[in-house]
Amino acid sequence: MNSRKWVRLFLTTLFLGGVLTLVTSFILKHESYANVLQPFQLFELIGLLLFFAGFGFIFSIISQMGFFAYLTVNQFGKGVFRSLWIPVQLFLLAFTLFDLVYFRYQAAEGASLWPFILTALGLFILSLLVAWIKAKETNNHAFIPALFFMVVVTTVEWVPALRADGNDYVWLMIIPLFACNAYQLLLLHRLTNDQKQPA
């Protein structure tokens, strides 16, 4: 992939992260917008929009760092583990989903288990969809690496929000993060003009 294509991937992913975070903020942080709209305060509104767009740019950059780190780890894993790399990814995927439910539930005293199960299940189902599209557009060997990336790497990138107090930033981060990861994964083979590459 040449520098022009990399710049295109970087800028479009950056834009996607900024816009999605901004849109998500209108839903999750509507009370913040209400405070600057009634009465109307132009400079405060602009500051709020820039604040959430800036968050989106940061989420996008985290996503891109995770994506390129995974491409390196994937090549390293195939070289070291060889035929065992797929089972290793499946084990790490299962452990990540378990961790996403059990350890978060343990940390949240008195909370119901169901929200954590539904969150992990939702991430897994959406990741299955992205992995299926990736495999369909490239080859069947791309399914497990794509699923691993969408679940494990997305969860690792999501950790700062998972450790924060309150659910607002958990959802404010995961929506653009997941979308940016899916976008990069599904765009890579188009940019490299390689319909047969595994991840």
C-alpha positions as CSV (number, residue, x, y, z in Angstrom):
1,M,0.0,0.0,0.0
2,N,1.5,3.3,-1.1
3,S,1.6,6.5,0.9
4,R,-1.3,8.1,-1.0
5,K,-3.6,5.1,-0.1
6,W,-2.4,5.2,3.5
7,V,-3.2,8.9,3.8
8,R,-6.7,8.2,2.3
9,L,-7.3,5.4,4.8
10,F,-6.1,7.7,7.7
11,L,-8.2,10.7,6.7
12,T,-11.4,8.9,5.9
13,T,-11.1,6.8,9.2
14,L,-10.4,10.0,11.1
15,F,-13.5,11.7,9.6
16,L,-15.7,8.6,10.3
17,G,-14.6,8.6,13.9
18,G,-15.2,12.3,14.4
19,V,-18.7,12.3,12.7
20,L,-19.9,9.1,14.5
21,T,-18.8,10.4,17.9
22,L,-20.5,13.7,17.3
23,V,-23.8,12.0,16.2
24,T,-23.6,9.6,19.2
25,S,-23.0,12.5,21.6
26,F,-26.3,14.1,20.5
27,I,-28.0,11.0,21.8
28,L,-25.9,10.2,24.9
29,K,-25.1,13.7,26.0
30,H,-28.3,15.5,25.0
31,E,-28.5,17.2,28.4
32,S,-25.1,18.9,27.6
33,Y,-26.5,20.3,24.4
34,A,-29.8,21.3,26.1
35,N,-27.8,23.4,28.5
36,V,-26.2,25.5,25.7
37,L,-29.3,25.7,23.5
38,Q,-31.7,27.0,26.2
39,P,-30.7,29.8,26.3
40,F,-28.7,29.6,23.1
41,Q,-25.0,30.1,23.6
42,L,-23.1,30.0,20.3
43,F,-19.5,29.8,21.6
44,E,-20.4,27.1,24.2
45,L,-22.1,25.1,21.5
46,I,-19.1,25.3,19.1
47,G,-16.9,24.3,22.0
48,L,-19.1,21.3,22.8
49,L,-19.1,20.2,19.1
50,L,-15.3,20.6,18.9
51,F,-14.9,18.7,22.2
52,F,-16.9,15.6,21.0
53,A,-15.4,15.7,17.5
54,G,-12.0,15.8,19.1
55,F,-12.9,12.7,21.1
56,G,-13.9,11.0,17.9
57,F,-10.6,11.9,16.3
58,I,-8.8,10.3,19.3
59,F,-11.0,7.2,19.1
60,S,-10.2,7.0,15.4
61,I,-6.5,7.2,16.0
62,I,-6.7,4.5,18.7
63,S,-8.6,2.3,16.2
64,Q,-5.9,2.9,13.5
65,M,-3.1,2.1,15.9
66,G,-4.8,-1.1,16.9
67,F,-5.4,-2.0,13.3
68,F,-1.8,-1.7,12.2
69,A,-0.6,-3.3,15.5
70,Y,-2.8,-6.3,14.7
71,L,-1.5,-6.6,11.1
72,T,2.0,-6.9,12.6
73,V,0.9,-9.3,15.4
74,N,-1.0,-11.5,12.8
75,Q,2.1,-11.9,10.7
76,F,4.2,-12.6,13.8
77,G,1.6,-15.1,15.1
78,K,1.5,-17.0,11.8
79,G,5.3,-17.2,11.8
80,V,5.7,-18.4,15.4
81,F,2.6,-20.5,15.9
82,R,2.1,-21.6,12.2
83,S,-0.9,-24.0,12.1
84,L,-1.7,-23.3,15.7
85,W,-2.3,-19.6,15.2
86,I,-6.0,-20.1,14.4
87,P,-6.7,-22.1,17.6
88,V,-4.7,-19.5,19.6
89,Q,-6.9,-16.7,18.2
90,L,-10.0,-18.7,19.0
91,F,-8.8,-19.2,22.6
92,L,-8.0,-15.5,23.0
93,L,-11.4,-14.6,21.5
94,A,-13.3,-16.8,23.9
95,F,-11.3,-15.5,26.9
96,T,-11.9,-11.9,25.8
97,L,-15.7,-12.5,25.7
98,F,-15.6,-14.2,29.1
99,D,-13.5,-11.3,30.5
100,L,-15.9,-8.8,29.0
101,V,-18.8,-10.4,31.0
102,Y,-17.3,-11.9,34.1
103,F,-14.6,-9.4,35.2
104,R,-16.8,-6.3,34.4
105,Y,-19.6,-7.9,36.4
106,Q,-17.3,-8.6,39.4
107,A,-16.1,-4.9,39.3
108,A,-19.7,-3.6,39.3
109,E,-21.0,-4.4,42.7
110,G,-24.7,-5.1,42.9
111,A,-25.3,-4.8,39.1
112,S,-27.2,-7.3,37.0
113,L,-25.3,-9.7,34.9
114,W,-27.5,-9.4,31.9
115,P,-26.2,-6.0,30.6
116,F,-22.7,-7.4,30.5
117,I,-23.9,-10.6,28.7
118,L,-25.9,-8.6,26.1
119,T,-22.9,-6.2,25.5
120,A,-20.5,-9.1,24.8
121,L,-23.2,-10.9,22.7
122,G,-23.9,-7.7,20.7
123,L,-20.2,-7.2,20.0
124,F,-19.8,-10.8,19.0
125,I,-22.8,-10.9,16.6
126,L,-21.8,-7.6,14.9
127,S,-18.2,-8.9,14.6
128,L,-19.5,-12.2,13.1
129,L,-21.2,-10.1,10.4
130,V,-18.1,-8.0,9.6
131,A,-16.0,-11.2,9.5
132,W,-18.5,-12.9,7.2
133,I,-18.4,-9.9,4.8
134,K,-14.6,-9.9,4.9
135,A,-14.4,-13.6,4.2
136,K,-17.0,-13.3,1.4
137,E,-15.0,-10.5,-0.3
138,T,-11.6,-12.2,0.2
139,N,-11.5,-15.8,1.1
140,N,-12.6,-18.2,3.9
141,H,-9.3,-18.1,5.7
142,A,-10.0,-14.4,6.5
143,F,-12.9,-15.2,8.7
144,I,-11.2,-16.1,12.0
145,P,-8.5,-13.4,11.8
146,A,-11.2,-10.8,11.0
147,L,-13.4,-12.1,13.9
148,F,-10.4,-12.0,16.2
149,F,-9.6,-8.4,15.2
150,M,-13.2,-7.2,15.6
151,V,-13.7,-8.8,19.0
152,V,-10.3,-8.9,20.7
153,V,-8.6,-5.8,19.4
154,T,-11.7,-3.7,19.6
155,T,-12.1,-4.8,23.3
156,V,-8.5,-3.9,24.1
157,E,-9.0,-0.5,22.5
158,W,-12.2,-0.1,24.5
159,V,-10.5,-0.6,27.9
160,P,-10.1,3.1,28.8
161,A,-13.9,3.6,28.5
162,L,-14.7,0.3,30.3
163,R,-12.7,1.5,33.3
164,A,-14.4,4.9,33.4
165,D,-17.3,5.7,35.7
166,G,-20.7,5.7,34.0
167,N,-22.0,4.1,30.8
168,D,-22.1,7.2,28.6
169,Y,-18.4,7.1,27.6
170,V,-18.6,3.3,27.3
171,W,-21.1,3.7,24.4
172,L,-19.7,7.0,23.2
173,M,-16.4,5.2,22.5
174,I,-17.5,1.7,21.3
175,I,-19.8,2.9,18.5
176,P,-17.1,4.9,16.5
177,L,-14.4,2.5,17.5
178,F,-16.2,-0.5,16.2
179,A,-17.2,1.3,13.0
180,C,-13.7,2.5,12.4
181,N,-12.3,-1.0,12.9
182,A,-14.8,-2.5,10.5
183,Y,-14.2,0.2,8.0
184,Q,-10.5,-0.3,8.0
185,L,-10.8,-4.1,7.8
186,L,-13.2,-4.0,4.9
187,L,-11.3,-1.3,3.0
188,L,-7.8,-2.9,3.3
189,H,-8.2,-5.4,0.5
190,R,-9.7,-2.8,-1.8
191,L,-6.8,-0.4,-1.2
192,T,-4.2,-3.2,-1.7
193,N,-6.2,-4.6,-4.7
194,D,-5.9,-8.0,-3.0
195,Q,-9.0,-10.0,-2.8
196,K,-7.2,-13.1,-1.4
197,Q,-5.3,-11.7,1.6
198,P,-6.3,-13.3,4.9
199,A,-6.9,-10.3,7.2
